[in-house]
Amino acid sequence: MQTVSPLPPRVELPAVQQSLMWRARPYELLRSCREKLGDAFTLDLGSHGTYAMFSHPDALRDIFSADPAVLHAGEGNVVLRPLLGAHSLLLLEEKPHQRERRMLGPAFHSRRIEQYGAQVREATLSALQGWHPGQSVVIQDVMQRVSLRVILTAVFGLDGGARADELSERIQAFLNDSKFNLGNLGQLREEHHSEAWASYKLGLERIDQLLLEEVRHRREVKDCERGDILGMLLAATYEDGAPLEDGVLRDELMTLVVTGYETTATAIAWALHWLHASPGALERLHEELRGLGAEPEPAALASSAAPWLKAVCQETLRLHPIIPVVARRTQVPFRVQGHEVPPGVTVAACIYLAHHRPETFADPEVFRPERFLERAWSPFEYLPFGGGVRRCIGMALALYEMKVVLGLVLSRFELTPLDTQVRPQRRAVTIAPSGGLRMRVERLRA
């Protein structure tokens, strides 16, 4: 009979210190805890609550295979409620979550994603248009502009105009504000009446106005045929035939903006960092891109004709998963990896540590894309977009965009890193290269 123990061993640091490290140096905290305590440990993150952290594949299987009524993902994401709204897919539970995911699912089908290829290509080439030899660029900023333009066209069907321009400017200013990263968001409370909270509310209220204006405009003109995600949602109905209300649409649209704006851009920035730290891997990618022609099309970059490009993206997402931890709140006692986690505790699947297990990935700190050409891993060993019924719905689009943008950049330009030391740094949603990854454009590739 398996022995069942209480919560995993607790980290022997004051809760305040744990919280500060979680907000400022999360990778360092996670690695330190694993070195001292093993695959499972318990963090006290103050206002975020108690986190029972697991990274062994067997534990992740338990978590991602659990009944959604036992582990509530929405409660694990509750820190996002002031930003995304109560109707966000990330905050819904059980049947409401299943219903909304079914509605959004068709927009992220592989055949639908291929239709976004021209938009991804146009957004990328537009961002690269001003690049010239000798210029210094901040990769994170450029790639976020690309991602945002893709969102505005693919999600909203917006391509220019006053509302699109203002929405773009407002979103960038709001999500680039360092006060509003995931590590700090839980510290903002309306009852505090702080300047930070007032600034937060003011910025979000204007974005909400713009989103709702676009929703109402599209309803008035009865335009559901553009092929964008908003049009699809406007045409969707619940089982009783009722359309989605404006507030529901606002929350789902905001969720797509927040989860899509920074995440893919961060992954591309990390890919460029690691490629330029690994000359052999970069040259192999250049060789593969040359084989696709001088002007590679999105379909070719995203196809089996570019296996090394795909492996580079996969290895980047292993080293730097989109989100390092996936949280679930226990509703009843939950048994995982020999531990009995009581109700009200957050069970956390630590993707970052799972991807850095030497038992799973040889030389886990080394950038080796070839590992993804040599073998495959189970969804409990390699899971850059989470797992189970809550796996990121935009996974295929993110990987597609990552391959196309990275391929277009490296088929056109040679770059040189300008930062001698790059470290992980929290942004709004992700953990990105410090300084946004500054690089110099050396020359245009022939």
Phi, psi and chi 1 to 4 in degrees:
 res  aa     phi    psi   chi1   chi2   chi3   chi4
   1 MET       -  134.7  179.7  179.7  -62.7      -
   2 GLN   -70.8  132.5 -175.8 -175.8   23.9      -
   3 THR   -77.5  130.9  -58.0      -      -      -
   4 VAL  -106.2  126.6  177.8      -      -      -
   5 SER  -111.2  164.6   61.1      -      -      -
   6 PRO   -70.0 -155.6   25.2  -33.7      -      -
   7 LEU   -52.5  151.5  -75.2  171.7      -      -
   8 PRO   -58.3  163.5  -21.8   31.8      -      -
   9 PRO   -56.0  140.2   16.4  -29.7      -      -
  10 ARG   -83.7  147.3  -69.8 -177.2  175.3  -88.4
  11 VAL   -72.0  129.5  175.9      -      -      -
  12 GLU   -90.4   63.3  -66.7 -176.6   -3.1      -
  13 LEU  -135.8  150.1  -70.3  172.3      -      -
  14 PRO   -57.4  146.7  -22.2   32.6      -      -
  15 ALA   -55.8  -38.1      -      -      -      -
  16 VAL   -62.3  -42.1  170.9      -      -      -
  17 GLN   -68.2  -39.7 -172.0  173.2  -13.6      -
  18 GLN   -60.4  -45.2  -67.6 -178.2   48.8      -
  19 SER   -62.9  -42.5  -63.8      -      -      -
  20 LEU   -64.5  -42.3  -72.1  174.1      -      -
  21 MET   -66.1  -38.5  -71.1 -171.1   68.5      -
  22 TRP   -61.9  -38.0  177.8 -115.7      -      -
  23 ARG   -78.2  -34.3  -72.1  153.4   61.3 -174.6
  24 ALA  -101.4  -39.9      -      -      -      -
  25 ARG  -137.2   63.8  -57.2 -166.8  -55.4  -83.2
  26 PRO   -62.4  -41.6   20.6  -31.9      -      -
  27 TYR   -61.1  -43.9  -75.3  175.4      -      -
  28 GLU   -61.9  -43.0 -176.7 -179.9  -34.1      -
  29 LEU   -61.9  -46.6  173.3   64.4      -      -
  30 LEU   -63.6  -44.4  -68.3  169.4      -      -
  31 ARG   -63.6  -42.6  -72.2 -164.5  -57.2  -92.8
  32 SER   -62.0  -43.6  172.6      -      -      -
  33 CYS   -64.5  -40.5  -68.7      -      -      -
  34 ARG   -67.6  -40.2 -177.0  179.9  172.0 -178.1
  35 GLU   -60.4  -37.2  -71.9  170.9    5.2      -
  36 LYS   -87.2  -33.2  -64.5  174.0 -178.2  175.3
  37 LEU  -120.9  -10.5  -57.9  172.7      -      -
  38 GLY    95.4 -159.8      -      -      -      -
  39 ASP   -70.4  -18.3  -78.1  -37.1      -      -
  40 ALA  -132.5  132.7      -      -      -      -
  41 PHE  -156.1  166.2   50.5   86.9      -      -
  42 THR  -118.6  127.8  -59.7      -      -      -
  43 LEU  -106.5  145.0  -71.1  169.9      -      -
  44 ASP  -109.9  104.4 -177.2  -10.4      -      -
  45 LEU  -103.1   32.4  -62.9  179.8      -      -
  46 GLY    60.5 -118.3      -      -      -      -
  47 SER   -65.3  -20.8   62.7      -      -      -
  48 HIS   -78.3  -17.7  -69.6  -77.4      -      -
  49 GLY    97.4 -169.5      -      -      -      -
  50 THR   -89.7  130.5  -59.7      -      -      -
  51 TYR  -116.6  118.9  -86.1   55.3      -      -
  52 ALA   -92.0  108.5      -      -      -      -
  53 MET   -98.9  130.1 -162.7   78.6   67.6      -
  54 PHE  -130.4  147.1  -62.4   91.9      -      -
  55 SER  -141.1   -4.0   58.1      -      -      -
  56 HIS   -72.2  140.5 -168.7  -77.6      -      -
  57 PRO   -54.0  -36.7  -26.7   34.5      -      -
  58 ASP   -65.5  -38.0  -68.8  -15.8      -      -
  59 ALA   -68.1  -40.4      -      -      -      -
  60 LEU   -65.7  -34.5  -58.0 -166.9      -      -
  61 ARG   -62.4  -43.4 -179.4 -177.7  -71.1  105.4
  62 ASP   -59.3  -43.7  -69.7  -18.3      -      -
  63 ILE   -69.1  -48.8  -67.1  168.1      -      -
  64 PHE   -79.4  -12.0  -69.9  123.5      -      -
  65 SER   -99.3   -1.0  -57.7      -      -      -
  66 ALA   -69.9  154.7      -      -      -      -
  67 ASP   -61.5  128.4 -173.7  -26.7      -      -
  68 PRO   -57.7  -20.2  -24.3   33.9      -      -
  69 ALA   -76.9  -17.6      -      -      -      -
  70 VAL   -89.5  -41.2  172.6      -      -      -
  71 LEU  -117.6  115.8  -63.7 -178.4      -      -
  72 HIS   -95.4  113.6  -84.0 -171.5      -      -
  73 ALA   -73.3  -35.2      -      -      -      -
  74 GLY   -59.2  -40.4      -      -      -      -
  75 GLU   -67.7  -30.8  -69.7 -173.3   30.3      -
  76 GLY   -69.5  -21.7      -      -      -      -
  77 ASN  -104.2   14.9  -64.9  -36.2      -      -
  78 VAL   -58.9  -24.4   70.6      -      -      -
  79 VAL   -59.9  -22.1   67.4      -      -      -
  80 LEU   -87.4   -6.6  -67.2  168.9      -      -
  81 ARG   -56.3  -45.8 -173.7 -174.1  -62.2  -87.7
  82 PRO   -60.5  -25.2  -20.8   33.4      -      -
  83 LEU   -90.5  -48.3  175.3   59.5      -      -
  84 LEU   -91.2  -27.4  -57.1 -177.3      -      -
  85 GLY    95.0  158.4      -      -      -      -
  86 ALA   -67.5  -21.0      -      -      -      -
  87 HIS   -92.3    3.1  -57.6  -70.1      -      -
  88 SER   -62.5  141.8  166.1      -      -      -
  89 LEU   -56.2  -32.0 -172.5   67.4      -      -
  90 LEU   -71.9  -16.5  -67.2 -179.0      -      -
  91 LEU  -109.7  -14.1  -67.0  162.1      -      -
  92 LEU   -75.5  154.4  -64.0  173.4      -      -
  93 GLU  -123.1  154.3  -52.5  -72.5    2.1      -
  94 GLU    47.4 -123.6  -57.8 -179.9   48.8      -
  95 LYS   -63.0  -44.2  -71.4 -175.5  178.3  179.9
  96 PRO   -58.2  -37.8  -27.5   37.1      -      -
  97 HIS   -65.3  -45.5  171.8  -96.9      -      -
  98 GLN   -58.9  -42.6  -65.0  170.1   12.9      -
  99 ARG   -63.7  -47.3  178.9 -170.4   62.8 -163.2
 100 GLU   -68.5  -35.8  -61.5  -64.4  -33.9      -
 101 ARG   -66.8  -37.7 -167.7  174.8  177.2  101.7
 102 ARG   -62.2  -36.9  -80.5 -163.9  -60.5  -90.7
 103 MET   -67.6  -40.5  -75.4 -171.5  177.0      -
 104 LEU   -81.3  -23.8  -74.8  167.6      -      -
 105 GLY   -49.9  -49.2      -      -      -      -
 106 PRO   -58.0  -28.2  -26.1   35.1      -      -
 107 ALA   -67.5  -19.7      -      -      -      -
 108 PHE  -115.4   17.6  -63.3   98.3      -      -
 109 HIS   -68.3  148.8 -169.1  -82.4      -      -
 110 SER   -57.6  -38.4   57.9      -      -      -
 111 ARG   -67.0  -34.7  -72.1 -167.6  -64.2  -88.0
 112 ARG   -70.4  -38.2 -174.8   69.7  175.5  -97.3
 113 ILE   -63.4  -36.9  -73.1  169.2      -      -
 114 GLU   -59.7  -27.4  -68.9  169.6    1.9      -
 115 GLN   -71.4  -18.3  -61.4  174.6   16.1      -
 116 TYR   -83.6   -2.8  -57.2  143.0      -      -
 117 GLY   -56.1  -45.0      -      -      -      -
 118 ALA   -63.9  -36.0      -      -      -      -
 119 GLN   -69.6  -39.9  -64.9  163.0  -26.4      -
 120 VAL   -65.0  -43.7  175.5      -      -      -
 121 ARG   -62.7  -46.6 -176.4  177.0 -171.8  -83.7
 122 GLU   -63.6  -42.1 -176.6  179.7  -13.9      -
 123 ALA   -63.1  -39.7      -      -      -      -
 124 THR   -68.2  -49.9  -54.0      -      -      -
 125 LEU   -64.2  -33.0  -63.8 -176.0      -      -
 126 SER   -63.9  -41.8  175.9      -      -      -
 127 ALA   -69.4  -29.2      -      -      -      -
 128 LEU   -88.8   -8.0  -58.5 -179.8      -      -
 129 GLN   -57.4  -36.5 -163.8  169.8   25.4      -
 130 GLY   -88.8    0.4      -      -      -      -
 131 TRP   -70.5  139.5  -76.5   19.7      -      -
 132 HIS  -148.7  155.6   54.5   81.2      -      -
 133 PRO   -54.9  135.8  -27.6   36.4      -      -
 134 GLY    92.3  -11.2      -      -      -      -
 135 GLN   -77.3  142.4  179.4 -177.5    2.4      -
 136 SER   -97.6  131.7  173.4      -      -      -
 137 VAL  -129.0  149.2  -65.5      -      -      -
 138 VAL  -100.9  106.9  179.1      -      -      -
 139 ILE   -58.8  -44.4  -64.5  -64.2      -      -
 140 GLN   -57.6  -44.7 -179.8   81.8   26.6      -
 141 ASP   -64.7  -44.1  -67.3  -12.4      -      -
 142 VAL   -63.1  -46.0  175.2      -      -      -
 143 MET   -68.3  -30.8  -66.1  -55.5  118.5      -
 144 GLN   -67.5  -36.1  -75.2 -177.5  179.2      -
 145 ARG   -64.9  -38.3  -70.5 -163.3  -65.4  -88.0
 146 VAL   -62.5  -49.3  171.7      -      -      -
 147 SER   -60.8  -41.2  -69.1      -      -      -
 148 LEU   -66.1  -40.3 -175.0   55.1      -      -
 149 ARG   -64.7  -38.2 -177.5  164.6  175.1  179.3
 150 VAL   -61.7  -42.7  170.9      -      -      -
 151 ILE   -62.5  -46.5  -70.0  167.7      -      -
 152 LEU   -64.2  -31.3  -68.5  178.0      -      -
 153 THR   -87.7  -47.1   53.3      -      -      -
 154 ALA   -75.3  -35.9      -      -      -      -
 155 VAL   -88.5  -47.9  175.8      -      -      -
 156 PHE  -100.0  -16.3  -62.1   97.7      -      -
 157 GLY    73.7   18.1      -      -      -      -
 158 LEU   -93.5  128.7  -69.2  170.1      -      -
 159 ASP  -139.4   79.6 -169.1   11.0      -      -
 160 GLY    93.0  172.5      -      -      -      -
 161 GLY   104.3  162.0      -      -      -      -
 162 ALA   -61.3  -44.2      -      -      -      -
 163 ARG   -67.1  -40.9 -172.6  178.4  -63.7  125.9
 164 ALA   -63.6  -42.7      -      -      -      -
 165 ASP   -64.1  -45.4  -68.5  -15.4      -      -
 166 GLU   -68.3  -40.7 -175.6  179.7   -4.7      -
 167 LEU   -60.5  -42.5 -168.8   56.1      -      -
 168 SER   -60.9  -47.6  176.1      -      -      -
 169 GLU   -64.4  -42.9  -68.3  171.4    6.6      -
 170 ARG   -65.9  -43.5  -65.6  -84.7 -178.5  175.4
 171 ILE   -64.1  -45.1  -71.8  170.4      -      -
 172 GLN   -61.0  -45.6  -70.2 -178.3   76.3      -
 173 ALA   -64.2  -40.5      -      -      -      -
 174 PHE   -69.9  -49.5 -175.8   77.8      -      -
 175 LEU   -79.6  -16.9  -66.2  179.6      -      -
 176 ASN   -87.5   -4.8  -73.0  -12.6      -      -
 177 ASP   -72.5  120.5 -169.5  -33.5      -      -
 178 SER   -63.0  -19.1   60.7      -      -      -
 179 LYS   -68.6  -20.6  -66.4 -167.2  -63.3  -67.4
 180 PHE  -109.1   30.7  -53.1  134.2      -      -
 181 ASN   -78.5  167.3   67.5   51.2      -      -
 182 LEU   -61.5  -29.4  -72.4 -175.4      -      -
 183 GLY   -69.8  -29.1      -      -      -      -
 184 ASN   -98.6  -19.3  -67.2  -22.7      -      -
 185 LEU   -58.3  -36.7 -158.7   54.4      -      -
 186 GLY   -67.6  -14.5      -      -      -      -
 187 GLN   -83.5  -15.1  -50.9  -57.3  -48.2      -
 188 LEU   -84.4  124.4  -67.9  175.4      -      -
 189 ARG  -137.6  138.5  -67.0  -71.5 -172.6  -86.1
 190 GLU   -61.6  -35.5 -171.6  162.3   12.8      -
 191 GLU   -69.4  -13.8   58.5  -91.5   21.1      -
 192 HIS   -75.4  -22.4  -70.5  174.5      -      -
 193 HIS    53.0   39.6  -58.7  -66.6      -      -
 194 SER   -87.0  163.3   66.2      -      -      -
 195 GLU   -63.7  -36.3  -71.4 -174.2   14.2      -
 196 ALA   -62.6  -42.9      -      -      -      -
 197 TRP   -65.8  -41.4  176.3 -101.5      -      -
 198 ALA   -62.5  -42.5      -      -      -      -
 199 SER   -64.6  -41.2  173.1      -      -      -
 200 TYR   -59.2  -50.7  172.1   88.3      -      -
 201 LYS   -63.8  -41.6  -75.6 -160.0   69.1  176.7
 202 LEU   -63.6  -45.3 -171.3   62.7      -      -
 203 GLY   -64.9  -41.5      -      -      -      -
 204 LEU   -70.6  -36.2 -171.8   56.9      -      -
 205 GLU   -62.2  -39.4  -76.7  170.2    1.4      -
 206 ARG   -70.4  -38.9 -178.3   54.1 -173.7  156.4
 207 ILE   -61.5  -42.7  -68.1  171.8      -      -
 208 ASP   -59.0  -43.6  -73.7   -9.4      -      -
 209 GLN   -59.0  -44.1  -71.1  173.3    1.7      -
 210 LEU   -66.6  -40.8  -67.5  167.1      -      -
 211 LEU   -62.5  -46.6  -68.0  177.6      -      -
 212 LEU   -68.5  -34.4  -70.1  170.6      -      -
 213 GLU   -60.5  -42.0  -76.4  174.8   11.8      -
 214 GLU   -68.3  -40.8 -176.5   60.8   23.1      -
 215 VAL   -59.7  -47.9  168.0      -      -      -
 216 ARG   -67.3  -36.8  -70.9  160.7 -172.6  158.6
 217 HIS   -61.8  -45.9  168.6   70.7      -      -
 218 ARG   -66.2  -32.9  -66.1  -74.2  -67.5  -84.7
 219 ARG   -66.2  -43.5  -77.4 -161.0 -161.3  -82.0
 220 GLU   -63.7  -41.7  -71.4  171.9    4.1      -
 221 VAL   -86.2   -1.8  -60.9      -      -      -
 222 LYS    51.6   47.9  -63.9 -179.3  170.3   57.1
 223 ASP  -104.4   95.7 -175.8   -2.2      -      -
 224 CYS  -116.7   12.7  -58.7      -      -      -
 225 GLU  -110.8   12.0  -55.3  -61.2  -33.3      -
 226 ARG   -74.5  -17.1  -68.2 -168.8 -160.5  175.2
 227 GLY    89.3    4.3      -      -      -      -
 228 ASP   -91.0  170.2   55.1   79.8      -      -
 229 ILE   -69.7  -37.1  -65.0  173.6      -      -
 230 LEU   -60.0  -43.7  175.4   54.7      -      -
 231 GLY   -60.2  -40.5      -      -      -      -
 232 MET   -63.6  -41.0 -175.0 -161.1   72.0      -
 233 LEU   -70.6  -34.9  -68.5  175.0      -      -
 234 LEU   -65.5  -30.8  -74.4  167.8      -      -
 235 ALA   -84.4  -15.1      -      -      -      -
 236 ALA   -76.6  153.2      -      -      -      -
 237 THR  -137.0  158.6   59.7      -      -      -
 238 TYR   -76.7  177.6  -67.1  115.2      -      -
 239 GLU   -58.0  -29.7  -68.6   84.8  -12.3      -
 240 ASP   -88.8    5.5   61.0    1.2      -      -
 241 GLY    89.9   -3.6      -      -      -      -
 242 ALA   -75.9  140.7      -      -      -      -
 243 PRO   -77.3  166.9   29.8  -35.2      -      -
 244 LEU   -72.9  134.4  -81.4   68.1      -      -
 245 GLU   -72.5  159.7  -63.1  176.5   -4.3      -
 246 ASP   -56.9  -41.5  -73.0    0.0      -      -
 247 GLY   -63.6  -37.7      -      -      -      -
 248 VAL   -66.0  -45.0  173.9      -      -      -
 249 LEU   -61.6  -42.1  -72.8  169.5      -      -
 250 ARG   -57.5  -47.0  176.0  -89.7  171.3 -151.6
 251 ASP   -66.0  -40.9  -69.4   -3.6      -      -
 252 GLU   -70.1  -38.0  -65.5  -58.9    6.4      -
 253 LEU   -65.7  -42.3  -67.6  173.4      -      -
 254 MET   -63.1  -37.3 -168.2   65.0 -178.8      -
 255 THR   -62.3  -43.4  -60.3      -      -      -
 256 LEU   -65.9  -36.7  -66.0  174.3      -      -
 257 VAL   -65.0  -52.0  168.5      -      -      -
 258 VAL   -65.7  -42.8  171.0      -      -      -
 259 THR   -77.6  -19.2   57.4      -      -      -
 260 GLY  -101.9  -21.1      -      -      -      -
 261 TYR   -67.3  -49.4  168.0   65.5      -      -
 262 GLU  -102.0  -26.1 -172.7 -179.7   88.3      -
 263 THR   -65.5  -54.5   49.8      -      -      -
 264 THR   -65.7  -38.2  -51.2      -      -      -
 265 ALA   -59.4  -41.4      -      -      -      -
 266 THR   -64.9  -42.7  -62.2      -      -      -
 267 ALA   -61.9  -41.6      -      -      -      -
 268 ILE   -65.3  -41.0  -65.7  167.6      -      -
 269 ALA   -60.9  -45.4      -      -      -      -
 270 TRP   -63.7  -38.8  -81.8  122.0      -      -
 271 ALA   -60.5  -44.4      -      -      -      -
 272 LEU   -66.3  -35.8  -72.4  170.4      -      -
 273 HIS   -61.3  -51.1  163.1   70.0      -      -
 274 TRP   -69.5  -36.7  -75.8  108.8      -      -
 275 LEU   -62.7  -40.6  -77.8  166.9      -      -
 276 HIS   -79.3  -11.8  -73.4   83.9      -      -
 277 ALA   -91.7   -3.5      -      -      -      -
 278 SER  -134.1   80.0  -46.8      -      -      -
 279 PRO   -54.9  -35.9  -24.5   33.9      -      -
 280 GLY   -64.4  -41.9      -      -      -      -
 281 ALA   -66.4  -38.0      -      -      -      -
 282 LEU   -66.7  -44.6  179.2   60.3      -      -
 283 GLU   -64.7  -37.9  179.9   50.0   40.5      -
 284 ARG   -62.9  -37.7 -176.2  168.4  173.7  177.3
 285 LEU   -69.3  -41.7 -177.8   53.3      -      -
 286 HIS   -58.9  -41.8  -80.8  147.9      -      -
 287 GLU   -62.1  -43.5 -177.2  179.1  -10.8      -
 288 GLU   -64.4  -41.6 -177.8  173.4   87.5      -
 289 LEU   -65.8  -36.9  -67.3  172.4      -      -
 290 ARG   -61.0  -33.0  -75.3 -167.1  -68.8  -90.0
 291 GLY   -70.0  -14.0      -      -      -      -
 292 LEU   -94.1   -0.3  -61.1  178.6      -      -
 293 GLY   101.2  168.5      -      -      -      -
 294 ALA   -68.7  -29.7      -      -      -      -
 295 GLU  -125.2   72.7  -62.9  -73.9  -24.9      -
 296 PRO   -61.5  135.5   20.9  -31.0      -      -
 297 GLU   -83.4  153.0  -68.8  -64.5  -36.9      -
 298 PRO   -52.8  -40.0  -29.0   36.5      -      -
 299 ALA   -60.4  -38.6      -      -      -      -
 300 ALA   -71.7  -42.0      -      -      -      -
 301 LEU   -63.7  -31.3  -67.4  167.8      -      -
 302 ALA   -94.1    4.7      -      -      -      -
 303 SER  -101.3 -179.5   73.9      -      -      -
 304 SER   -69.0   -7.8   58.2      -      -      -
 305 ALA   -73.2   -9.7      -      -      -      -
 306 ALA  -127.8   64.2      -      -      -      -
 307 PRO   -67.0  -33.5   23.9  -34.0      -      -
 308 TRP   -70.8  -37.7 -174.2 -109.5      -      -
 309 LEU   -59.7  -44.6  174.5   58.9      -      -
 310 LYS   -62.8  -43.0 -179.8 -179.5  178.7 -179.2
 311 ALA   -63.8  -38.1      -      -      -      -
 312 VAL   -60.2  -44.2  164.8      -      -      -
 313 CYS   -65.1  -42.7  -66.2      -      -      -
 314 GLN   -64.0  -42.1  -70.0  172.9  -51.0      -
 315 GLU   -69.0  -36.5  176.1   70.0  -17.3      -
 316 THR   -60.8  -43.8  -60.0      -      -      -
 317 LEU   -71.7  -19.9  -67.5  170.8      -      -
 318 ARG   -72.6  -49.2 -178.0 -169.9   68.6   80.3
 319 LEU   -67.7  -35.1  -75.0  164.1      -      -
 320 HIS  -135.7   76.4  -56.6  -80.6      -      -
 321 PRO   -59.1  152.4   20.7  -31.4      -      -
 322 ILE   -49.9  -49.9  -64.8  -65.1      -      -
 323 ILE  -125.4  126.9  -60.6  -66.0      -      -
 324 PRO   -72.6  -22.9   24.1  -32.4      -      -
 325 VAL  -137.6  136.4  168.8      -      -      -
 326 VAL  -112.0  126.2  174.1      -      -      -
 327 ALA  -109.0  142.1      -      -      -      -
 328 ARG  -135.5  137.8  -53.5  -80.1 -170.5  -93.2
 329 ARG   -99.2  126.8 -173.2   69.0   57.1   81.8
 330 THR   -72.4  134.8   53.2      -      -      -
 331 GLN   -99.0  -26.9  -55.6  -56.9  -60.4      -
 332 VAL  -140.0  168.3  -64.1      -      -      -
 333 PRO   -54.1  135.0  -27.7   36.5      -      -
 334 PHE  -130.6  127.4  177.7   67.0      -      -
 335 ARG   -97.1  125.8 -174.1  172.6  -62.4 -175.8
 336 VAL  -145.3  126.2   52.9      -      -      -
 337 GLN    48.3   46.3 -158.8 -177.4    9.6      -
 338 GLY    78.8   10.0      -      -      -      -
 339 HIS  -119.1  144.6  -62.7  -81.5      -      -
 340 GLU  -105.5  104.8 -172.9   82.6   27.6      -
 341 VAL   -91.3  122.5 -178.4      -      -      -
 342 PRO   -74.2  163.9   26.7  -33.7      -      -
 343 PRO   -59.8  147.3  -20.4   31.8      -      -
 344 GLY    88.9   -6.6      -      -      -      -
 345 VAL   -94.0  145.9  170.7      -      -      -
 346 THR   -87.0  120.2  -62.6      -      -      -
 347 VAL   -88.7  123.6  169.8      -      -      -
 348 ALA  -118.2  123.6      -      -      -      -
 349 ALA   -87.9  112.8      -      -      -      -
 350 CYS   -90.4   95.8 -171.8      -      -      -
 351 ILE   -65.3  -40.0  -59.2  172.5      -      -
 352 TYR   -57.6  -48.4  174.5   79.5      -      -
 353 LEU   -70.5  -35.8  -70.5 -179.2      -      -
 354 ALA   -60.0  -36.3      -      -      -      -
 355 HIS   -79.2   -8.7  -75.8 -174.4      -      -
 356 HIS  -115.9   21.0  -72.0   74.8      -      -
 357 ARG   -79.4  120.2  -61.5 -175.0   81.6 -113.1
 358 PRO   -64.1  -23.1   19.9  -30.3      -      -
 359 GLU   -69.1  -22.5  -59.2   89.0  -19.4      -
 360 THR  -103.6  -45.6  -54.3      -      -      -
 361 PHE  -120.1  114.4  -61.7   97.9      -      -
 362 ALA   -61.4  139.7      -      -      -      -
 363 ASP    47.4   62.9  -60.1  -40.6      -      -
 364 PRO   -64.1  -20.8   23.9  -34.2      -      -
 365 GLU   -87.7   -3.9  -54.9  -58.1  -35.4      -
 366 VAL   -96.1  137.2  177.6      -      -      -
 367 PHE   -78.9  104.2 -178.8   71.6      -      -
 368 ARG  -133.2   83.5  -70.1 -173.4   62.3 -111.4
 369 PRO   -57.8  -28.4  -24.0   34.3      -      -
 370 GLU   -60.6  -19.9   57.2  -94.5   33.8      -
 371 ARG   -60.4  -28.4   71.1  174.4   87.4 -123.7
 372 PHE   -83.6   -6.9  -75.0   91.3      -      -
 373 LEU   -96.0  -11.6  -58.4  178.0      -      -
 374 GLU   -94.3  -31.5  -62.7  165.6   -7.0      -
 375 ARG  -164.2  173.7   58.3  156.1  -67.3 -175.3
 376 ALA  -118.6  160.0      -      -      -      -
 377 TRP  -120.5  158.2  -77.8  -90.1      -      -
 378 SER   -71.2  161.1   79.8      -      -      -
 379 PRO   -69.0   -1.6   23.6  -33.1      -      -
 380 PHE  -105.8   -1.6  -51.4  111.1      -      -
 381 GLU  -105.9  -41.9  -66.0  171.7  -46.3      -
 382 TYR  -124.1  113.4  179.5   69.7      -      -
 383 LEU  -150.3   63.3   56.4  160.4      -      -
 384 PRO   -64.7  -15.8   24.5  -34.5      -      -
 385 PHE  -116.6   24.0  -63.8   92.3      -      -
 386 GLY    83.2 -165.2      -      -      -      -
 387 GLY  -156.4  175.6      -      -      -      -
 388 GLY    68.9 -156.6      -      -      -      -
 389 VAL   -71.6  -10.0  -62.0      -      -      -
 390 ARG  -105.7   12.3  -52.9  -68.0  -60.8 -133.0
 391 ARG   -57.3  144.1 -172.9  170.7   64.5  170.7
 392 CYS   -51.2  122.0  175.2      -      -      -
 393 ILE   -68.9  -23.5 -163.7  170.5      -      -
 394 GLY   -93.9   16.7      -      -      -      -
 395 MET   -55.1  -50.7  173.5 -177.2   67.7      -
 396 ALA   -64.6  -39.5      -      -      -      -
 397 LEU   -65.8  -40.8  176.8   57.3      -      -
 398 ALA   -63.0  -44.9      -      -      -      -
 399 LEU   -67.7  -38.2 -171.2   55.8      -      -
 400 TYR   -62.1  -49.6  178.2   90.2      -      -
 401 GLU   -62.2  -40.2 -176.3  179.8  -24.2      -
 402 MET   -61.2  -46.2 -171.1  178.7  176.4      -
 403 LYS   -64.8  -44.7  -71.9 -173.1  -73.5 -172.5
 404 VAL   -67.3  -47.3  171.8      -      -      -
 405 VAL   -65.1  -46.9  175.4      -      -      -
 406 LEU   -61.3  -42.7 -167.0   59.9      -      -
 407 GLY   -63.2  -41.9      -      -      -      -
 408 LEU   -66.8  -41.6  -70.5  172.9      -      -
 409 VAL   -62.2  -49.2  170.5      -      -      -
 410 LEU   -79.3  -15.7  -69.1  175.4      -      -
 411 SER   -82.3  -11.2   65.3      -      -      -
 412 ARG  -113.9  -27.1  -76.9  162.5  172.7   76.0
 413 PHE  -135.9  150.0  -64.3   98.0      -      -
 414 GLU  -104.6  135.7  -70.7 -172.1    1.5      -
 415 LEU  -125.9  153.6  -55.3  168.2      -      -
 416 THR  -128.7  128.9  -61.7      -      -      -
 417 PRO   -64.5  143.5  -18.7   30.5      -      -
 418 LEU  -106.1  -17.7  -68.1  174.7      -      -
 419 ASP   -94.3  124.9  -62.5  -42.2      -      -
 420 THR   -73.5  -26.2   56.3      -      -      -
 421 GLN  -136.5  122.9 -170.0  172.9   29.2      -
 422 VAL  -114.5  127.8  174.5      -      -      -
 423 ARG  -127.0  158.5   58.6 -178.9  177.2   78.5
 424 PRO   -68.5  136.5  -17.8   31.2      -      -
 425 GLN  -139.7  132.4 -178.1  178.8   55.4      -
 426 ARG   -66.0  138.3  -89.1 -157.3 -172.4  -87.3
 427 ARG  -120.4 -154.5  -69.3 -178.7   67.8   90.8
 428 ALA   -61.2  -51.2      -      -      -      -
 429 VAL  -118.1  -35.8  175.1      -      -      -
 430 THR  -107.7  179.6   61.3      -      -      -
 431 ILE  -115.8  108.8  -61.1  170.9      -      -
 432 ALA  -113.3  170.0      -      -      -      -
 433 PRO   -63.5  137.6  -17.9   29.9      -      -
 434 SER   -59.9  142.4   55.1      -      -      -
 435 GLY    73.3    2.9      -      -      -      -
 436 GLY    79.2    3.8      -      -      -      -
 437 LEU    66.9   89.6 -169.4   66.4      -      -
 438 ARG   -84.2  132.8  -64.0 -177.5  -49.1  119.3
 439 MET  -138.4  154.9  -55.1 -170.0   90.3      -
 440 ARG  -106.3  134.4 -176.6  172.4   59.8 -116.3
 441 VAL   -77.8  118.1  179.5      -      -      -
 442 GLU   -87.3  -51.2  -63.6  -63.8  -11.4      -
 443 ARG  -166.0  162.4   67.1 -175.3  179.6   92.4
 444 LEU   -79.4  137.1  -79.7   64.6      -      -
 445 ARG   -78.4  141.6  -64.7 -172.2   61.7   80.1
 446 ALA   -71.2      -      -      -      -      -
